[in-house]
Amino acid sequence: MDRQISEEQLTGTAREYLKDHFDEDTVSMQVIDNRVEAGTGVLHVDCTVSVGGEWSDWTKWFTFTDGSVTDLKAKMR
């Protein structure tokens, strides 16, 4: 089954992952490169997140498998 997932759905899933795993509220998220096909691949974003009112800027690479985030690499900007 070749199930395409929209970029909007991918960023929504990424935002939920950040909130659930790191208690980060996403202030902004810009897709740099979307290599996710049929729910599997890497989504590269620049984002600003807030934790406890403190903002920070990041470049993050979300690895998706079957539509779910299975790994995250991040670098502070």
C-alpha positions as CSV (number, residue, x, y, z in Angstrom):
1,M,0.0,0.0,0.0
2,D,1.5,3.4,-1.1
3,R,0.0,5.7,1.6
4,Q,1.1,9.3,1.1
5,I,1.2,11.5,4.1
6,S,0.9,15.3,3.7
7,E,3.7,17.6,4.9
8,E,1.1,19.2,7.2
9,Q,0.4,15.8,8.8
10,L,4.1,15.1,9.2
11,T,4.8,18.4,10.9
12,G,1.8,17.8,13.1
13,T,3.2,14.4,14.1
14,A,6.6,16.0,14.7
15,R,5.1,18.7,16.9
16,E,3.2,16.1,19.0
17,Y,6.4,14.0,19.4
18,L,8.3,17.0,20.7
19,K,5.5,17.8,23.2
20,D,5.1,14.2,24.3
21,H,8.8,13.3,24.6
22,F,10.4,16.6,25.6
23,D,7.5,18.9,26.8
24,E,8.5,21.3,24.0
25,D,5.9,23.6,22.6
26,T,6.6,24.4,19.0
27,V,6.6,28.1,18.3
28,S,7.5,27.7,14.6
29,M,8.6,25.0,12.2
30,Q,9.9,25.3,8.7
31,V,10.5,22.2,6.5
32,I,13.9,22.3,5.0
33,D,13.8,18.9,3.3
34,N,11.1,16.2,3.1
35,R,12.4,12.8,2.3
36,V,9.3,10.9,3.7
37,E,7.6,8.6,1.2
38,A,4.7,6.4,2.1
39,G,5.2,7.3,5.7
40,T,8.9,6.3,5.9
41,G,12.0,8.5,5.6
42,V,13.5,11.7,7.1
43,L,11.9,15.1,7.7
44,H,14.5,17.9,8.1
45,V,13.2,21.1,9.8
46,D,14.3,24.3,11.4
47,C,12.2,25.1,14.4
48,T,11.8,27.3,17.5
49,V,10.6,25.6,20.6
50,S,9.6,26.8,24.0
51,V,10.1,25.0,27.3
52,G,9.0,26.8,30.5
53,G,8.8,30.0,28.6
54,E,12.4,29.8,27.3
55,W,12.7,29.8,23.5
56,S,15.5,28.0,21.6
57,D,16.3,27.5,17.9
58,W,17.0,24.1,16.5
59,T,17.6,22.1,13.3
60,K,15.9,18.7,13.7
61,W,15.8,15.5,11.7
62,F,12.8,13.3,12.4
63,T,13.0,9.7,11.2
64,F,9.5,8.4,10.3
65,T,8.6,4.7,10.0
66,D,5.0,3.8,8.9
67,G,3.9,7.4,9.7
68,S,5.3,7.5,13.2
69,V,8.5,9.2,14.5
70,T,11.0,6.5,15.4
71,D,14.2,8.6,15.9
72,L,15.2,12.2,16.3
73,K,18.5,14.0,15.7
74,A,18.8,17.6,16.7
75,K,21.4,20.4,16.6
76,M,21.0,23.8,18.3
77,R,21.2,26.8,15.9
